[in-house]
Amino acid sequence: MSILTVRISEAEKAALAKQAKSEGTTTGALVRRLIQEKPFTTSADLLAEMQSLMGNKSLAIKKPKRA
């Protein structure tokens, strides 16, 4: 299973926890559901989403260290 790491503020973390609690689920399950809610049908859909997020530092991808 892949691991996705997203940097969020304490306020965002608290809001996710509050929403998860109100829905009777865990924060991880809520995040997985939120990710799966928006399907990408074509590469054009993915490109449009990517362009709207360009420059968002909280979505930075770390390159794996080579041994």
Helices and strands as residue ranges (DSSP letters): H 10-23, H 27-37, H 43-53, G 57-59
